[in-house]
Amino acid sequence: MTDKVTARIAVLADTSLQRHVLQQALTGSGYNVVLNTDPARLDAEALAACEADLWLVDLAQSDDSPLVDTLLEHANVPVLFGEGHAPERHSENYPRWERRLVGKLKRLVGDPTQAVGPSLQALFDEAQRPARLDLPSALANTPLAAGAPARQVWLLAASLGGPAAVKAFLDALPGGLPIGFIYAQHIDASFEATLPQAVGRHSQWHVNPARQGDPVRCGEVVVAPIQYELGFADDGAMQIADRGWPEPYSPSIDQMMLNLAQHFGAMSGVIAFSGMGSDGSAAAAYVRRQGGEIWTQRAESCACASMPDSLREGGYSAYSGDPRELAETLVNHLAAQCA
């Protein structure tokens, strides 16, 4: 990971609540907070000694600070002012506030999800083929046309640490299930072609790029395009739009959740794996209203737990487990539907 990817952020904020929320938002989005303090507690010498790639200044009580004036005069890195009062983490306004902040940081000091692509090489180095779960008799005895259009489609959502988690999930999952998946992964577009092979190499599931006008099929995992929004026609055919995803995430998990739940309703679901930020939390209430399931990867098994944590803390996650436990619970969930 390069220095640009792990950008160092210094925070000056004059309320403890604002410092706390900014700390959570920045670290949860993959940035390295090297200083987080009240300007009144920082002297000019400490200010000069701090090595940061960006200063984030938020003064709720006073706009007049000699220290900030000194910073503006001498800083040789960007200084970002006035992101506004941070909403409560669980409020409906928080995801919008976080997206705006992260969008600005990505433009100024880089995108931490750039670390996801290089991590794929470790998946190619795995020689062991993990043990696969057995297919329950209730499913094994049910006729299934391989490659038939899937009536039930779930979203696999992930960011930092996601490819390894999704691979472990798919490695454990037996074939022959009456379901298809969309896989939305925050990753640089230059790794889009490598991603399907990396996560699918030991799996019975076919991991494919999205195909305009074709349905999601049973037994396959469709990788959501990085640069263009993926939706569905009335008949379930995939529609790749000529527009990008809403900023700052590519793909936008929130938008993918909305598009999926709008078409598949109660026959949809979401599993949020390891990842940064809170992408997905803004659309979670809609998914639940449509009857869709939301599950999350357990925090201890995540490389970064911020994304699944935000869904759990919002009260949206009905089940949490490690990738293999999530696979086992899904198999049992589908078997119960056939009983």
PyMOL commands that set and color helices and strands:
alter all, ss='L'
color gray80, all
select helices_A, chain A and resi 16-28+39-41+44-49+66-74+94-109+112-115+117-124+137-140+162-172+189-191+195-200+253-267+284-289+299-301+306-313+323-338
alter helices_A, ss='H'
color red, helices_A
select strands_A, chain A and resi 8-13+32-37+54-58+79-81+153-158+180-185+206-209+220-223+230-232+238-240+268-272+293-297+319-321
alter strands_A, ss='S'
color yellow, strands_A
deselect
rebuild
show_as cartoon
